[in-house]
Amino acid sequence: MNTATKLGAFALGLAAVFGGAAGVGSIVGPVGATAETGGEGGEQGGHSAHGTGAEGGTEGGTAKAAAPPIPGGLQISQDGYTLVPRTTTITPGEPTDFRFTVNGPDGKPVGAYETLHGKKIHFILARRDLSGFQHLHPTEAGGGVWSVRLNVPKSGAYRFFTDVKPAGAKEQLTLGADLTAPGDYTPAALPEPVRTAKVDDYEVTLDGTLVPGKTSKLTLTVSKAGRPVTDLQPYLEAYGHLVALRSGDLAYLHVHPDGEPGDGKTRPGPQITFYAEVPSAGAYRLYLDFQHGGTVRTAEFTAVAGGAAVPAAPSQEPAPEQGGHDDDGHTHG
């Protein structure tokens, strides 16, 4: 679905590496997840750091510190699985049947996946200036090939991410690859942090500050025309999905909320609660997907941690674009 989104922001205290918290919301495609148990069954144990750091051990009687995990989405290949796009160039403004495979350790396209929040593959796309966010769900085209109807409204450098759990894989993977939409392109600066994001007739207010190194609570409150929304609809087995992308390298985090529809305790709004652990400083863009009245909308926030400044837009690129972050590229499928 296409939804025009006005951009809001909020200084959360997000940091460069994210972690989950035991007993709280599940994490998909973590940026340095530490632990999670979550209330969302089929994903247990699938969101911890993806085996990218050295295990603790000893050498000559001296303990070796574990290397920090590589943030999710920065790798095109992991644990023998490789993301293989059929093309890396798309034409801006022209709908494209974009196809890709995830090839396994044997070099062949993977044909079987576990379901993650109602879908076998979650497909996230954003331009490298963190605009043009899309959360889509590809369909199987046969032979391990996946197809998604992709339309980017503007030229630029993009990155797409796939949250997947191949059958037999030891854990869930977040793989990422670059796409180019040729044409004149000037990256836009991140919007300044504010507390409320507006999208259509809705406002989403985010409360809570993430303290580096500690599990912190974030509460997003949804209202429409000044009235609390108390009948949010489930979207992908949850009342909300929160994606964070780090400015600069687009390190990726996908957080699911505490509780789930039908568990007897989680209310359908107006509040959606998330938990995350963040250890360091940085600037991020947050995207909250929520569904109401049969439509999925995205509220956006800029998050700054540890006193880091919001990056300015690069000035060396040619042909500035109008309305850098006010386009309607927020899509769900």
N, C-alpha and C positions, 0 to 999 in steps of 0.2 A: 504494500500500500504506500502511496506517496502522501507525505504529510508536511506541510510548510511549518517550520519550527522557528520561533524566535529564540535567540540564544540567551541563556542566563548562565550564571556562574556562582561559585561559592568557594571560599578558601577553606579547604578541608584539612590541610595538613597531610595530604597524601605524599608518599615517598617513592623512591626509585625502585624499590622491590616490595612486592605485596606478599602477605602471608594469610593463611586461613586461621580460624580459631576453633579449637576443639569444642564440639557441642553447639556450634553456631552455623551460619549459612554456608552452603557448599560453594566451592570455587572451581571454576572450569578454566583451563588454559591459564595457569597461575603465573604471576610474576613473582616467583620465589615463595610459593606456598610452604607453610611450615607444618600445619596439621589441620585436619578437619574431620568431623564426623557427620555433620549436616543432617537435615531431616529429609533428604531427597534421595531415597533408596538407591537406584541403580548406579550411583556414582561414587560409592564408597571406595576410598583408596585410589581414586583415579585422578586426584588433583594435587597430589604432593609434588615437590620439585622433581623434575623429570630426569633424575639420574645423571645430571650434568656436572655435579661436583664430585671431587674425590671423597671417598669414605674415610672417616677417621681411622687412624691406625698408628702404629709405632714403627720407627726405624732407628735402630741402634739405641732402643730404650727411650726415644723421644717421641711424644705424641705428635701426630701431624694434624693440623687443623683442616677441617673440611673446606674445600673451595666453595665459594658462593655459587648457587645455581644460576644457570643462564635464564634470563626472563623469557616468558612464553611469547611465541610469535616471532622471535628474531631469527629462527632457524627454518630453512626450507626442508631440512632432513634431520631426523632424529630416530635413534634406536632402530635403524635400518629401514625406516619408512620415509618416503620422499614425496613431496608435493610436486606434481608435474602439470603445469598449465599448458593447454594446447597452443596458446598464444600469449604474448606479454604486451600486446598493443591493442587498444580498443579505440574506436572513434567516438569523440565526445558528442553527445546528443543523438546518437544512433543506437537503438536497442540491439543488443548483441546476444546471441546464444553462446554464452561463454562456457567452455568445457575444460575439465581437468580430471586428473586421476591422482590417487595416492598409491604409489607403488610400494610393495612390500620388500622384505629382505631378499626375496627371489627375483626382484626386478620386474615383477608382473603387477598389474593393477589389482588392488585389493577388492575382493568381491563381497565380503561379509563384514558388517559392522554391528557393534552394540548400539542400542538406542540411548540417546542422551537428551533428556527433557523432551521426549516426544519426537525427536528427529535423529536420523543417523549422522547427518552432517549439518553443522551450523556454519554459515558463511558470513563473515564480517568484512566490510570494505570501508576504507576512509582515505581521503586525500592526505598527503603527507603534511599539510598544514592543519590537519585534524578537522577539516570540514567534509561535507558530503557523506556523512555516515550512512551506511546501509546494513541491515541485518536480514539476511535472506536464507532460504532453505532450498538447496538444489534438489533436482530429481534425478533418478537413475536412468541413464540412457542405454544401459546394457554394456556388458563386458568390463565392468568396473569403472566406466566413464560416467561422470556427473555433469549435469547441465544446469545452468542458472541463467535466467533472463536478466542481463545486466545493462544498465543505462546510466552513464555518468554525465551530468549536465555540463560539465566544464572540463577544459584541458588541465593537465597537470600530472604529477607523479602520485600514484596511488599504491596502497598495499592492501592485500586481502589475506584473511586468516581463515583457517578451517579447524574447528573443534571436532575431533574424531576419536573413536575408540575402535580400531580394527579388531576383529575377532581374533583372540589369541595374543594380542598385544598386552604387555605387562601393565600398561597404564594409558590413560587418556593423553592425547597429543594435541598441541596447538602448533600447527605449521603455518608459515607465512611466506608470501612471495610478492614481488613488485609487479605493478602494471603501469603502463604509460598511456595517457590520452594525449596525442600530439597537439601542439598549438601553443600560442603565447600563454604564459603562466607566471604570475607573481604570487608567491605565498602570502597569505594574510596573517596578521598578528592574532594571537589568541585573545579572545574577549577578556576583559577584566573580570576578576572574581566578584560576584554578588550572591546574595542568599537565595534568590528566587528565579526559576526558569519559567518562561511563558511559552506555551504551545497551543495554538488555536484559542479556545475559550478557557483553557486550563492554566493553573499555576501550580508549580511544584516547589515546595520549600524544603531545603535540606538543613537539618540540624545535626550537630555533632562535629567534633574535631578529632581527627586521627593523630594519635601521638606515636611517633616513631618508636618501634620496639614493643608496643603494647597493643593488645586487642581492643579496638574501639568500636563504639556503636554509632551507626549513621541511621537517621530516621528521615525518610522522605515523606512529606505530607501532600496529598493531591487534593486540590479544590477546583471547582468550576463555578465561574461567576460569583465568587465569594463564598460558596457553600462547600463544605467538606464532601468529598466523594466517598460514599460508604458502600458502593456496589461495584467495585472493580471486578473485572472479569479475568479468569485465568488465561494466561498467555504462556504457552509452552510449560504447562504444569506449575506455574508460579504466578504471583500477583505482580511481579516486576523482575526485570533483569537489568543488571548494572554492568556496563562495559567501561573500562578505563584504558586509555592509550597515553603513553608517556610522550611528551613533546621531545622531538629530536630524533628518536629511534623507533617510536611506535611500539615499545614493549607493551604487552597485552595482558589484561586481566578481565575475567568475566566472573562476576559474583552473583550468586543466587541468594534470595532473601532468607531470613530466619522464618521457619514454618512454611507450610504449603497449603493450598486449597484442600478442604475436606479433612484436615487433621483434627478438627474439633476444637481448635484453639486460635487459629489464625483468622483474623477478620479481613474482609475484602475492602480494606481502606478505612479511613483516609490515609493511614500510615503504612509504610512499607519499611521494614527494618533490615539492615545489612550489618555484617561485622567484617572487619578486615584488620590485618596487622601490617604496619608499614615501618620500615627501619630507617629511611633516609630521605633526603630532600629532593625536590624536583617539581616540575609543572606538568599537569595532566589535563586531559579532556575527559569528562565523564558523560555517559549516555545512558539515561534511564528509559527503558521500554516499559510501557504499561498499556493495558487495554481497557477501554470503557466505551459503551455504546456500540460495540462491534468493530471499533477501530483501534489499531495500535498506534500510539504516539510516542515520540521521543523527546524527552526534556534533556537539555544539555547544560553542563556546568564546566567552568574552568576550576581546577583544584591546584593549589600551590602549597607545598610542604616545606617546612624548615626554613622559612624566610627567603626562599628562592624567588627571584623576580620572574614575572611573566615575560617570555621571550618576545622581542620585537620582531616585526616582519622583516625578512631580508629585503634589501633595497636594490640589489644588483640585477634582479631578473627583469626581462623586458615586458612591455605591454601590460600594465596593471589591469586587473579585472574589477568589475563593479560588484559590490555586495558579497565579498568573499565568503562570509559565514551565514548569509541570509538566503542561500538558495534552498530549493525544496528537494535536495537529494536524499532526504531521510526516508528510507524505504524499508519495508518489511515484506517477507514472503515466506 
